[in-house]
Amino acid sequence: MGAEKRKEIKIINNAQIKHHSYVDIMGLLKSIPSWFNQMGYFFYEKGLAEKDIGSGDQIETEWTAEKEVTEYVKFAFDLSITAKDVRKIVLEDGQEIYWGRVLIMMTATIKKDYQNKYGSVWYEEMMRQFYEKYIAEAELKKFMGKLAVESIDLTNTLKSHLK
């Protein structure tokens, strides 16, 4: 397996979604805390910045979320959204919609032994690796699959607001 040597495994590492078209920016920003709540994550928004850059507004936001799955495994998400040139457009039928260039970056990580029960001394580290390789290998693979499924679900939720 080889993954037992690392305490963190990135299931998705800086995956990018780029979109240059119509966007439901308010729905996109509201869907993030809603999804994290629904999935049982503890989350917070690191920051939200909005400024006028001449060709439209620029909106930047960053989110961090964690969920304790077991006493040994924790899931973590880092999410950043940058929307540039965001402006309101009125369509021919009178509907108002936003247009912009959106970049979404996401990292999904499994954190193992996050409570540091095994410590950092060489023999404790060896015991942790033995535990992960021979005792908990199947369970850890299930968790990797579960985090991958949750990542796809979050991606689909975010994409649903990109038109």
C-alpha positions as CSV (number, residue, x, y, z in Angstrom):
1,M,0.0,0.0,0.0
2,G,2.7,2.5,1.0
3,A,0.2,5.0,2.3
4,E,0.9,3.9,5.9
5,K,4.1,6.0,5.9
6,R,2.2,9.3,5.6
7,K,-0.2,10.7,8.2
8,E,-2.1,12.6,5.5
9,I,-3.3,11.3,2.2
10,K,-4.6,13.8,-0.4
11,I,-7.4,12.1,-2.2
12,I,-7.9,15.2,-4.4
13,N,-5.0,17.7,-4.6
14,N,-5.9,21.2,-5.9
15,A,-8.5,20.0,-8.3
16,Q,-9.7,22.9,-10.5
17,I,-13.0,23.8,-12.0
18,K,-12.9,26.7,-14.4
19,H,-16.0,28.3,-15.8
20,H,-16.4,31.4,-18.0
21,S,-20.1,32.0,-18.5
22,Y,-23.3,32.5,-16.6
23,V,-23.1,31.7,-12.9
24,D,-25.5,31.7,-9.9
25,I,-22.9,33.3,-7.7
26,M,-25.2,33.8,-4.7
27,G,-26.4,30.2,-4.9
28,L,-22.8,29.0,-5.2
29,L,-21.7,30.8,-2.1
30,K,-24.8,29.7,-0.1
31,S,-24.4,26.0,-1.2
32,I,-21.0,25.6,0.5
33,P,-22.1,26.0,4.2
34,S,-25.3,24.1,3.4
35,W,-23.4,21.1,2.0
36,F,-20.9,21.1,4.9
37,N,-23.8,21.2,7.4
38,Q,-25.7,18.4,5.6
39,M,-22.6,16.2,5.6
40,G,-21.7,16.8,9.2
41,Y,-18.5,18.8,8.8
42,F,-17.2,21.5,11.2
43,F,-16.3,24.3,8.9
44,Y,-15.4,28.0,8.8
45,E,-14.9,30.6,6.1
46,K,-11.3,31.8,6.2
47,G,-12.2,35.0,4.4
48,L,-14.5,36.7,1.9
49,A,-13.3,39.6,-0.2
50,E,-15.2,41.6,-2.8
51,K,-13.9,44.5,-4.8
52,D,-14.5,46.3,-8.0
53,I,-11.8,45.7,-10.6
54,G,-13.2,47.8,-13.4
55,S,-14.5,45.1,-15.7
56,G,-16.7,43.8,-12.9
57,D,-16.5,42.6,-9.4
58,Q,-13.9,40.2,-8.0
59,I,-15.1,37.8,-5.3
60,E,-12.7,35.6,-3.4
61,T,-13.6,33.2,-0.6
62,E,-11.8,30.3,1.2
63,W,-13.3,27.5,3.3
64,T,-11.9,24.9,5.6
65,A,-13.9,21.9,6.8
66,E,-13.2,18.8,8.9
67,K,-15.1,15.8,10.1
68,E,-14.1,13.2,12.6
69,V,-14.9,9.9,11.1
70,T,-13.4,7.7,13.8
71,E,-11.0,8.3,16.7
72,Y,-8.2,7.6,14.2
73,V,-9.4,9.1,10.9
74,K,-10.6,12.6,10.0
75,F,-11.7,14.0,6.6
76,A,-10.7,17.5,5.6
77,F,-11.6,19.9,2.8
78,D,-9.9,23.1,1.7
79,L,-11.9,25.0,-0.9
80,S,-11.2,28.3,-2.6
81,I,-13.3,30.2,-5.0
82,T,-12.2,33.2,-7.1
83,A,-14.8,34.9,-9.4
84,K,-13.5,37.7,-11.6
85,D,-15.4,40.1,-13.9
86,V,-18.7,39.3,-12.2
87,R,-21.4,41.5,-13.5
88,K,-25.2,41.4,-13.7
89,I,-26.6,40.8,-17.1
90,V,-30.3,41.1,-18.2
91,L,-31.3,38.5,-20.8
92,E,-33.7,39.0,-23.6
93,D,-36.6,37.5,-21.6
94,G,-36.0,40.0,-18.8
95,Q,-34.3,37.6,-16.5
96,E,-31.3,38.9,-14.5
97,I,-28.3,36.7,-14.2
98,Y,-24.6,37.0,-13.3
99,W,-21.7,36.4,-15.7
100,G,-18.1,35.8,-14.6
101,R,-14.9,33.9,-14.8
102,V,-14.9,31.4,-11.9
103,L,-12.1,29.3,-10.6
104,I,-12.8,26.7,-7.9
105,M,-9.9,24.9,-6.3
106,M,-10.5,21.9,-3.9
107,T,-8.3,19.6,-1.8
108,A,-9.7,16.6,0.0
109,T,-7.5,15.0,2.6
110,I,-7.6,12.0,5.0
111,K,-5.8,12.7,8.2
112,K,-4.8,9.6,10.1
113,D,-3.8,9.5,13.8
114,Y,-4.9,13.1,14.1
115,Q,-4.9,12.8,17.9
116,N,-1.3,11.7,17.9
117,K,-1.9,8.6,19.9
118,Y,1.1,6.9,18.5
119,G,3.5,9.7,19.0
120,S,6.6,10.5,17.0
121,V,9.3,8.3,18.6
122,W,10.6,5.8,16.0
123,Y,9.1,2.7,17.6
124,E,5.7,4.4,18.0
125,E,5.8,5.4,14.4
126,M,6.7,1.8,13.4
127,M,3.7,0.5,15.4
128,R,1.4,3.1,13.7
129,Q,2.6,1.9,10.3
130,F,2.2,-1.8,11.3
131,Y,-1.4,-1.0,12.4
132,E,-2.2,0.7,9.2
133,K,-0.6,-1.8,6.9
134,Y,-1.7,-5.1,8.5
135,I,-4.7,-4.4,10.7
136,A,-6.6,-1.3,9.4
137,E,-5.7,-1.5,5.7
138,A,-9.2,-2.5,4.4
139,E,-10.9,0.1,6.7
140,L,-8.6,2.9,5.5
141,K,-9.3,2.0,1.8
142,K,-13.0,2.2,2.5
143,F,-12.5,5.7,4.0
144,M,-10.5,6.7,0.9
145,G,-13.5,5.6,-1.2
146,K,-16.0,7.4,1.0
147,L,-14.0,10.7,0.9
148,A,-13.7,10.4,-2.9
149,V,-17.5,10.0,-3.1
150,E,-18.1,13.0,-0.9
151,S,-15.6,15.0,-3.0
152,I,-17.6,14.1,-6.2
153,D,-20.8,15.1,-4.4
154,L,-19.4,18.5,-3.4
155,T,-18.1,19.0,-6.9
156,N,-21.5,18.3,-8.4
157,T,-23.2,20.6,-5.9
158,L,-20.8,23.4,-6.9
159,K,-21.1,22.7,-10.6
160,S,-24.9,22.9,-10.4
161,H,-24.6,26.7,-9.9
162,L,-22.4,27.1,-13.0
163,K,-24.7,27.4,-16.0
